[in-house]
Each structure stands twice: as structure tokens, then as C-alpha cells.
Amino acid sequence: MIVDDDGDEIGANKASSQIERNMKAMAMLVVVILVIAAYISQLYKLQIKNGDYYRGKSQRVSSHTDTIPAQRGEIFDRNATLPMVVNSDSFVVSLNPAEIPRGYYDTVTSRLSSILGIAKLEIDRKIPEKSRKIYKSIDIKMNVPFSVISNIAENIIDLPGVSWQLKPIRRYVETGSISHVVGYVGDITKEEINMMYNQGYTENMVVGKMGIEKQYDSLLQGTPGSVRKNVDARGRAISNELITTQPQMGKSLVLTIDSRIQELAEKALGNRVGAAVVLKPASGEILAMVSYPYYDQNIFSNDDAAAQYNKLVKSPNNPLLNRVVNAVYPPASTFKTIMTTAALSERVIPPSKKIECSGKVIYGDRTFRCHQRWGHGMLDMRGALAESCDIYYWVLGRDYLGVDRIASYAKEFGLGQSLEVDLPSQAAGFVPTAQWKERKYHVKWLGGDTMNMSIGQGYTLVTPLHIANMMAMVANGGKIYRPHLLKEVRDPATNEVIETIEPSLLHESNIEPSVWRAVQSDLRYVISDGTPQWPMENKVVKVAGKTGTAEVGFVDHWHAWMATFGPYDAAPEDQVVVVVLVEAVNDWDWWSPYATNIIYQGIFANQTYEQAVQALPNVRYYMGELARKVKTNGRRQE
């Protein structure tokens, strides 16, 4: 570089170099500013914009919450004195596998299995190898007695990771036939969580599986409590500070069931496959609901609940089935109550008009035989109902009413429909029509179909509760109230009534009051002068009702119905409806009317089953005959 004497060239170079340095400094400053801006932006995003999310995530990582299960609400009968269902404290033994020193898992679990009296393989099944490093307590055995807990406590040094806690267990004080009403509880399944997650249900909860326990689970659940503690990333506690929220017990439920009447009906039915139901026609309150066979709900509180359930499922005659609401049967001659109501309401035949019963009637290429093989002779409507004459009602249905009107009146009485009883499931039954048969079988409805339907045979199907509602409608003069099992909801701490279930009108008929009075009178005549006169003889209470014997294909075996209401001369609010069904799988003994009479005697004389039997000579005599195995020679009785 050439420099003049004044140094001009040298100054220019210095200026250029200075500018270059300044530009570099400026670029560095911009970079620094951009980096700082990026940090500030990220800090804003983390702490301001998404601060709540990350703070929550941090808290979840640094804290662990254990649930304190709430006690389920207790369940009482209508008198609300002693509970039928309670909770009892029970110990649950748990194991946290990550707290077991390396290499000692098999030693610890072998000792624990010996103390608990279970196989080591059962523990291994609950704690698979892939989950043995997780700091989480896993329940090993429930219903552990205090003596075993004491043994564990004495050997706790040799049992690292083992702990125990109190856990409320459902105890059913009243068992037997009430099992179908109350139901039972069990651990929530994945399917149930998926269905009820939005309602607050989570894993490890106990939920109702059947009956009232399931129907009103949300009321019985209560509110779980919690214990929160700080933990590290692996779930190990890092402080002794605990934040505890106490659980709140579920609501107490008072049922409409009367325990005394329930026991009375259970003993009256006896060990016969079938059902019995007692309800108040003026309110729909169910006083007794008996289905046999039944089961003991307490078996589902044991470790082998799944095995017990499978055993019940495979048992003969299905003890889990509530026959009052979930089993369907032909209504048989109880259906003649509907036929009589329809004939009187439609005025299709004078009730005094007599029809001859010779014991059989030929229609088409078939011979239809009355249950009285030698015939009843000439009968008017009242006499036909009392004697349950099939030929009279075959003629009435085929020649005077027809299938459409019969079906219409059957539905008027609530048949073929849900009765909206407060249970998780119920059968609607079925009322056939001519159009239904043509659609399903592609054949026309025939006169023979109408004849079968007229005496409650053929395609018509009902539950015992349908027949009870049918009788309630007659007793009420055209009204049916929704049958229900819940009477009150109460606060578990104060016993204050929170909600009372009021009668709810399910259906009201437009049939004239004079028709209902005539049907009531005719049903009373059935008991006083008809086929059940002997077994239903009772000096305490006057009863009205109808028998029924459903043919189901067995030789010398039938479903036997007795559908009644009484006292006949009382107001509906003072009456009860009693329906008893004995299935054809039992040895034939026509027990339904005798069982019904025992129930009435017990209710209105305030007697136990044993006292009621002693007060009814005809019942005692028949029971003696049954004991001597005197049979009916295969003749169908009505």
C-alpha cells in the first residue's frame, strides 16, 4: 500500500476497517437480540400461555393420589328399622413390587402366599413380571381376617412392599328370595368404564351388577375420599406430608318391600321353581317379589366371585333369573279376565246368554277339548269364568270378539309392554296380531289361532308382574299405577327423607265403571263358587281372582297360575294383589291357589307362614296329601 506524506490513504483504510467492525458488532447484537427474543417467547409460551397445562403436568408427576372408597348407602325394607344391606370393614392385603429388594421377589411372595393361604401363582398372575418395577400397590387378597393381618404385622420386616388397609365390603343381611330384588355388587369392568366414564366412574370402583344395587347405583355410590402425597418420577414417596379428603357415604334407600310379607311369600312358594308377587294396586308399591331358585349375594364378596358367578349361570333353572319380571309364560286362563272385560265392554254377547260345553268342539280339521273332558253343560258368562270353561271362551273369541279386539284389550291391560318397574331389565311380553303372524310366518291368522289366544295359549306371553298389573287394573276400576320398589331416599347421616316416590299413573282406561264392577263381582264368584273354592277357603279375608293352567308340551305338567286381589269388599288403597306362578318343571301339585291363600291369611291375620298354615285346614290337608304323594292322575285342574 502506498501512503502519501500527509497519510491520506492510511486514514481511508482505517475508516473502512472501523465500518466493517461496526457492522459485525451490529450483526452480533441482532443475533443476541433474536436469541433473547426467542427465549422470552418460549418463556411466555411455557409460563404464561401454557402455564396451567405444564403446572398441572408437573403436579401430576410430583404427586400421587390414593382413593379412599366411600361406603355404599344402606338398603332398608319399607319399615326402615333394620337394614337389609350394610357395609362391613374388611382388610385388603396389597403388595408394591417395586419396594421389594432386587432378587427377593420370589422369597417375599412365597412367604406372603403361605400366610394368606393362597398359591404363589395367584400372586404372580396379579403382578406380571413387566409390572414389578412400578411403585404401585396391587390388591392381592380381600376379606382377610384380623388374625392374618396380625401375622403379617409381626413378620413385616421379612415382607417388604406388603401393606394392608380397611376396605368396606357389602354384606347382605337378608338373603334368599330378596336377592333378585336387591341384586349384588362387583368390581367395575372395562366395558362399564367405557359406558359410564362421563358419569364419573373410574377403575377400581365397585358398582351394582343386578337389582336395586344396579338400578340406583348413582345414589348408593357416595363420594370417594382421597390421600395425596408427593412422589418422585418412579412413584416413591419423598415426604410425609399428606392431604386427605374424607369420603361421603351414599344415600340410604327405603324399599317398598315388606320383609314379613316377603318371607311369607317365599315360604308359601317353597322350593318350587316359580314366582310370587304382592303389590298394592292403589299405588303400585311392590310388597313382595319372590323368584325361585334364588342365590346368596354374599358369595360375590369373595375372591372367587367370577367362579361363583359361572357356577350360578350353569346351574339348573337359572338362579340368577328374576322370574317375576324377566321370564315370560302363556297367561293361560287368567287371560279370561281380559276376555270377560272385553265382552262386557263391547256388548257383543249378553252375559246371561248360555253356551253349551260338551267337552269338545270341532273346528276345521281339529278337535279342541275343554279341560273338563265330559263338559260343563250350559254356562253363562259368570259360570264359564268360574268353571274356566274353554269352549265358552273359544266361541266368545272366535265368533264374537275376534283377534283385533282381543289384542286391543290385552294391550289396554298393559300386556305386551314394559311396565316401567324400577329394575335394570324386564321383559315386555308379547301380544300377537293377525298382521304380525303374516309378516313373521307368511301365513294367515286362522280361527284356531283366535281360539288359542282366547284362553291365554298360543303366542301370547306375559310376566307374573303383567298378570299382577292386570288384576290391579280390575281392583282399581280401570287404573294401573307404575309398579315400583323404591319408596324413599334418605340422608345417611341425619336419616332425613330427601325424596319420596309418589304413585305414578301408568294407564287409565275409558271402560265404563259398571263393567269393572261386573268383572270384580265375577272374579269374586270364581273364588266363592268356582274351581279354586276349596284351596282358597279363608275366613279372614274375601278374595277375588282367577286360576290358570298353561299347557307347555309336558305330559301331566303345566304352568299353574293364581291371580287375585283382596279383600274384595275393601277400597283399593286397602287391598293387595297376589299372583303366584308354579312352573311346569315341578312335580304337578296345583300348589298356586294354596300358596296364595297362605299369603292372604298371613297378611290379614298378621301371622307367620307356620301360623297361617295351621289356621287353614284345607291347606294342611292338601299338604298331607302331597306328603303322601297322592297325585292328580294327570288330569288338568283349573
Rosetta blueprint (number, residue, H / E / L):
1 M L
2 I L
3 V L
4 D L
5 D L
6 D L
7 G L
8 D H
9 E H
10 I H
11 G H
12 A H
13 N H
14 K H
15 A H
16 S H
17 S H
18 Q H
19 I H
20 E H
21 R H
22 N H
23 M H
24 K H
25 A H
26 M H
27 A H
28 M H
29 L H
30 V H
31 V H
32 V H
33 I H
34 L H
35 V H
36 I H
37 A H
38 A H
39 Y H
40 I H
41 S H
42 Q H
43 L H
44 Y H
45 K H
46 L H
47 Q H
48 I H
49 K H
50 N L
51 G H
52 D H
53 Y H
54 Y H
55 R H
56 G H
57 K H
58 S H
59 Q H
60 R H
61 V H
62 S H
63 S E
64 H E
65 T E
66 D E
67 T E
68 I E
69 P L
70 A L
71 Q L
72 R L
73 G L
74 E L
75 I E
76 F E
77 D L
78 R L
79 N L
80 A L
81 T L
82 L L
83 P E
84 M E
85 V E
86 V E
87 N E
88 S E
89 D E
90 S E
91 F E
92 V E
93 V E
94 S E
95 L E
96 N L
97 P H
98 A H
99 E H
100 I L
101 P L
102 R L
103 G L
104 Y L
105 Y H
106 D H
107 T H
108 V H
109 T H
110 S H
111 R H
112 L H
113 S H
114 S H
115 I H
116 L H
117 G L
118 I L
119 A L
120 K H
121 L H
122 E H
123 I H
124 D H
125 R H
126 K H
127 I L
128 P L
129 E H
130 K H
131 S H
132 R L
133 K L
134 I L
135 Y L
136 K L
137 S L
138 I E
139 D E
140 I E
141 K E
142 M E
143 N E
144 V E
145 P L
146 F H
147 S H
148 V H
149 I H
150 S H
151 N H
152 I H
153 A H
154 E H
155 N L
156 I H
157 I H
158 D H
159 L L
160 P L
161 G L
162 V E
163 S E
164 W E
165 Q E
166 L E
167 K E
168 P E
169 I E
170 R E
171 R E
172 Y E
173 V L
174 E L
175 T L
176 G H
177 S H
178 I H
179 S H
180 H H
181 V H
182 V H
183 G L
184 Y L
185 V E
186 G E
187 D E
188 I L
189 T L
190 K H
191 E H
192 E H
193 I H
194 N H
195 M H
196 M H
197 Y H
198 N H
199 Q H
200 G L
201 Y L
202 T L
203 E L
204 N L
205 M L
206 V E
207 V E
208 G E
209 K L
210 M L
211 G H
212 I H
213 E H
214 K H
215 Q H
216 Y L
217 D H
218 S H
219 L H
220 L H
221 Q L
222 G L
223 T E
224 P L
225 G E
226 S E
227 V E
228 R E
229 K E
230 N E
231 V E
232 D L
233 A L
234 R L
235 G L
236 R L
237 A E
238 I E
239 S E
240 N E
241 E E
242 L E
243 I E
244 T E
245 T E
246 Q L
247 P L
248 Q E
249 M L
250 G L
251 K L
252 S E
253 L E
254 V E
255 L E
256 T L
257 I L
258 D L
259 S H
260 R H
261 I H
262 Q H
263 E H
264 L H
265 A H
266 E H
267 K H
268 A H
269 L H
270 G L
271 N L
272 R L
273 V L
274 G E
275 A E
276 A E
277 V E
278 V E
279 L E
280 K L
281 P L
282 A L
283 S L
284 G L
285 E E
286 I E
287 L E
288 A E
289 M E
290 V E
291 S E
292 Y E
293 P L
294 Y L
295 Y L
296 D L
297 Q H
298 N H
299 I H
300 F H
301 S H
302 N L
303 D L
304 D L
305 A H
306 A H
307 A H
308 Q H
309 Y H
310 N H
311 K H
312 L H
313 V H
314 K H
315 S L
316 P L
317 N L
318 N L
319 P L
320 L L
321 L L
322 N L
323 R L
324 V L
325 V L
326 N L
327 A L
328 V L
329 Y E
330 P L
331 P L
332 A H
333 S H
334 T H
335 F H
336 K H
337 T H
338 I H
339 M H
340 T H
341 T H
342 A H
343 A H
344 L H
345 S H
346 E H
347 R L
348 V L
349 I L
350 P L
351 P L
352 S L
353 K L
354 K L
355 I E
356 E E
357 C E
358 S L
359 G L
360 K E
361 V E
362 I E
363 Y E
364 G L
365 D L
366 R E
367 T E
368 F E
369 R E
370 C L
371 H L
372 Q L
373 R L
374 W L
375 G L
376 H L
377 G E
378 M E
379 L E
380 D L
381 M H
382 R H
383 G H
384 A H
385 L H
386 A H
387 E H
388 S L
389 C L
390 D H
391 I H
392 Y H
393 Y H
394 W H
395 V H
396 L H
397 G H
398 R H
399 D H
400 Y H
401 L H
402 G L
403 V H
404 D H
405 R H
406 I H
407 A H
408 S H
409 Y H
410 A H
411 K H
412 E H
413 F L
414 G L
415 L L
416 G L
417 Q L
418 S L
419 L L
420 E L
421 V L
422 D L
423 L L
424 P L
425 S L
426 Q L
427 A L
428 A L
429 G L
430 F E
431 V L
432 P L
433 T L
434 A H
435 Q H
436 W H
437 K H
438 E H
439 R H
440 K H
441 Y H
442 H L
443 V L
444 K L
445 W L
446 L L
447 G H
448 G H
449 D H
450 T H
451 M H
452 N H
453 M H
454 S H
455 I L
456 G L
457 Q L
458 G L
459 Y L
460 T L
461 L E
462 V E
463 T L
464 P H
465 L H
466 H H
467 I H
468 A H
469 N H
470 M H
471 M H
472 A H
473 M H
474 V H
475 A H
476 N L
477 G L
478 G L
479 K E
480 I E
481 Y E
482 R L
483 P L
484 H E
485 L L
486 L E
487 K E
488 E E
489 V E
490 R E
491 D L
492 P L
493 A L
494 T L
495 N L
496 E L
497 V E
498 I E
499 E E
500 T E
501 I L
502 E L
503 P L
504 S L
505 L E
506 L E
507 H E
508 E E
509 S L
510 N L
511 I L
512 E L
513 P H
514 S H
515 V H
516 W H
517 R H
518 A H
519 V H
520 Q H
521 S H
522 D H
523 L H
524 R H
525 Y H
526 V H
527 I H
528 S H
529 D H
530 G L
531 T L
532 P L
533 Q L
534 W L
535 P L
536 M L
537 E L
538 N L
539 K L
540 V L
541 V L
542 K L
543 V L
544 A E
545 G E
546 K E
547 T E
548 G E
549 T E
550 A E
551 E E
552 V L
553 G L
554 F L
555 V L
556 D L
557 H L
558 W E
559 H E
560 A E
561 W E
562 M E
563 A E
564 T E
565 F E
566 G E
567 P L
568 Y L
569 D L
570 A L
571 A L
572 P H
573 E H
574 D H
575 Q L
576 V E
577 V E
578 V E
579 V E
580 V E
581 L E
582 V E
583 E L
584 A L
585 V L
586 N L
587 D L
588 W L
589 D L
590 W L
591 W L
592 S H
593 P H
594 Y H
595 A H
596 T H
597 N H
598 I H
599 I H
600 Y H
601 Q H
602 G H
603 I H
604 F H
605 A L
606 N L
607 Q L
608 T L
609 Y H
610 E H
611 Q H
612 A H
613 V H
614 Q H
615 A H
616 L L
617 P H
618 N H
619 V H
620 R H
621 Y H
622 Y H
623 M H
624 G H
625 E H
626 L H
627 A H
628 R L
629 K L
630 V L
631 K L
632 T L
633 N L
634 G L
635 R L
636 R L
637 Q L
638 E L
